[in-house]
Amino acid sequence: MTRTTKLLGIIFITISVFTWLMSAPVLAGKALKVYTNADVNEMEKWAPEAEKAIDMQIDWSPRMSSNELWSRVQAEAPNFQADMIWGFLNSHALIGTQRGWFIPYKSPVWQDIPANFKDPDGNWYGYNYWFSAVVVNTKLLADKKLPTPKSWMDLADPRYKGEIVMPNPGTSGTAFLSVSAIMQIFGEQKGWEFLEALDKNVAQYTKSGSAPSQMVAQGEFAIGISWDQAIYGRVEKGFPIEGIVPSEGTAFDLESVAILKGCKNIEGAQKLIDWLGSKDGQTFIGQFRSKVTRPGIPGKVSLDPNLIKYNALWAGENQKRIMSEWKKRFQK
Amino acid sequence: MRGFFRNRYLQNSADDIRHFMRNPGLMAVTAVLLVLILIFIVYPIGSVLIKSFSVSYPTVTLRYETSVAASADVDRLVTHPLLGVLKNLQGLESARATGKSGSFAIHLRFQRDWDDLKGLNDTKRSISAIQGQVDPHVRKFTYRLGKESVNSIASYRDFFSNSYYYRALRNSIVLALVSTALVTFFAFCFAYLGLKGPDFLKGALRVMGLIPLIAPPFIFALALILIGGRMGIFTKLLHLPFNIYGWPGVITAQVITFLPLGYLMIENVLRSLGTNLEDAASDMRASDVDILFKITIPLAAPGILKAGLLVFLMSIADFGNPMLIGGGVSFLATDAYFLWMSENNLEMAAVFCVFLVLPSMIMFMIHEYILKGRVYTTIGGKPQQSEKRRMSPKIFYPMLAIVTPLSIMIVLCFGMIFIGAFTKILMVDNSFTLEHFQSSNGFYSLVTSLKFAFSAALIAPIIGVTLSYILVRKRIPFKRILEFTALLGFAVPGTVMGVGYIIAFNAPPLKLTGTFIIMIINEAFRNLSVSLEAGSSKLHQIDVAIEEAAVDMGAGAFATFSQVVLPLISSALVAGFVYTFMVGMIAVSAVIFLITPGNNLASLYILAVAEEGFLGMACAISIMLIVVVAASLGTLKVISKYTKTEVF
């Protein structure tokens, strides 16, 4: 072996070992692993703030839409890969509680938050709530000389063919919330008829509930079904869009958090729950979400939308069946 | 006659076994390698196959104890009333009563996609309806949820009876065939023009043909969206009524992505053909067009076919492009992912994997065992001295016309990625910005990718090269099987390895899902074969006499390997390292099944943000990824040239 090769070899090995050592997980204190359905741009702001509050690093999951997240949790049960869920559908929180997948925690901070926003045994807590809504690009509608839709039924109008973008209820919590709301508003049979008509107008189904807002904002589609903050956040940014709550009413979901069984960082998880219910935490979240649950703390939206009496438990129990049916009918 | 050959084969095997048994060191190393390959390649793939033949039903088991003595009485007073009300449950498939002497159970099986919690709650509600009737006789009710796995071909039946399942198979195969045809067509033109055309084009063509290599495979889908998506510059500026999502987009993206692969292989073939026959034909006054179609192409055919098969394999396994620009069209790899991700339907995902593997296996077999060695090369004893002939205009201009649009497209794609990365929102707000590069999560995912690729690249060459040494130099029984299984990891589409790892490693004793380690192992074993090939080719260049000399001078087997052979083939180790690193940086189809919080990879992050419509951020991270990959590729080329190791 020549001298050069030997030298190169030694340098190479040294660099390799050095990099290998540097890349070993050296954590100053444990990290908290969370699953979340929050948007990437939300988490990029929330995580650092939360990390400051609980004084611990937070590893958050690559962005999963609500149903993807729940699917993953179901697949992993009972050996979960994360410590807790920071943000998932309330329907799923109810189901998870029934299955005994969560570690209950009675947080003292949450005592003065109304009982309907939390589980009586402390299995889950709802820290903000959001509702699904329709988003329209006013400029595009004007260009195409289309009237603004005002109700769910309006969306089935053949005039809007090819102009609607909607999340896929199979993956997105927003879409599933909308679909199950429609089922609860119109009854199942009429609900399916409406969805058939709607499907004819839908140009594309996206994976996430926020994508339609982005696409309508960017002018790719005229109408989208999305959720409140995805819409209003972009209205603020100056996009030519408008959020519409359908006249028949819409469903809201209580964004929940829960500690998963087998959690390896109970202290961190509890601290996070405490922070999310505290004045500071709620005020912070109130800058991003329409409504928070601690009384007296404003969210971004002051209007009281027309919310139906949404049966989250029914939604959770029948999700599989409805999704199966939806796939059979509409999966392209 | 047949008996004669068979005896010979068995005799050789017997010899091998005897020799093998006498060498404990060799046995140990081979055993270790065999176990590793069995666990991390064969076991996952096998699990997928088994899973595709199983079907699981949610079950609710209701246990109860009674104080009634006679079993006939129990039947009358408890079991039959219970069954009577339970058999009307929604979604029930079957109910079965068992038990004796005080302790009984009713076993309820529900339909396959029924929600088991709903079944449980419905059961409880039904029983509370007749609570009063059975209460005095029953001591307590307990409920248990469960899952029943049954061997059945029901999943396959479902696959063939539902169009939204089998059309994925049809679409994937059609896509693969179309892409293969187009890629071989274009690659041939690039290679032919570059080799035999005017010199000034050579460099440009080579660059065009190879530059897509530095871009992660789905980057072109991203670029095409920027060009022809609903807000694409072409769509907007030319007011086109259609957009590029769906078949046109996926095909175009794949053609650009796989062009370098085809180009490299076909250029290699054409180059090694030599010009003797063509010159002879020309001397005999054959026209250039005739020469092209009657001599060059037929001679190059097996090589072209070989390239085509590889492109077919890559196309069918492609995940990123259909995901980004498929527009909802069903393809095997992406649909398998959604089956797992949003429906948790592992059985059907396994069926999809089986259908992914079948065409790949067939193509791979043809490639390895029929085409190997059949590539026609003209080997002359004397160096070929012929003047480079001018290419006939009848061939030159058409080929130029074919090659130019594609080259422009490639340049345009790269350009769009750059523009997209520095523009706020393309076609909506075209102001310059650096904000896309400031995503902390994006940067973090890049670092994770680096760690991931680096670790996999450390493992793969060590195992691969050691294996190559054993296979090339040592006598062990059933060599072919070991070689085949090692190559299996490479031939099988990433999706299959991803699903396989989830099925295989989700439970004790090898519960590894959710760890960083399992991702690394997955990537390393998928890319074993490249290190294997590199090691083999290098070993063939080294004369056995050197090792024999070492043995003569008293070196043991291990000393020979570590002090004589390893230094000589060290370039294969390095080449294997760099290649595995490069591939690890852009891995998508297998790892997407294995990522967990804190372990996000850059390539997957790009997919996620692109899907949400944040195209600018996707472009920015892509550029960073391209830089890393280009650097690795450059290193690989330098090593290849410097040490004359063939990696491709």
Interface residues (C-beta under 8 A of the other chain):
Chain A: M1 T5 G9 F12 S16 T19 W20 S23 P25 A31 K33 V34 Y35 D39 V40 N41 M43 E44 D59 W60 S61 P62 R63 N67 E68 S71 R72 Q74 A75 E76 N79 Q81 A82 I95 Q98 R99 N168 G170 T171 Q204 Y205 T206 K207 S208 S210 A211 Q214 M215 Q218 G219 E220 F221 G316 E317 N318 Q319 K320 R321 M323 S324 K327 K328 Q331 K332
Chain B: G91 D113 W114 D115 L117 K118 N121 L145 N162 Y164 G229 R230 M231 Y245 G327 G328 V329 S330 F338 W340 M341 S342 E343 N344 L346 I425 M427 V428 S439 S440 N441 L450 K451 F454 S455 L458 I502 K511 T513 G514 F516 P567 S570 V574 I595 T596 P597 G598 N600 L604 Y605 A608 V609 E611 E612 G613 F614
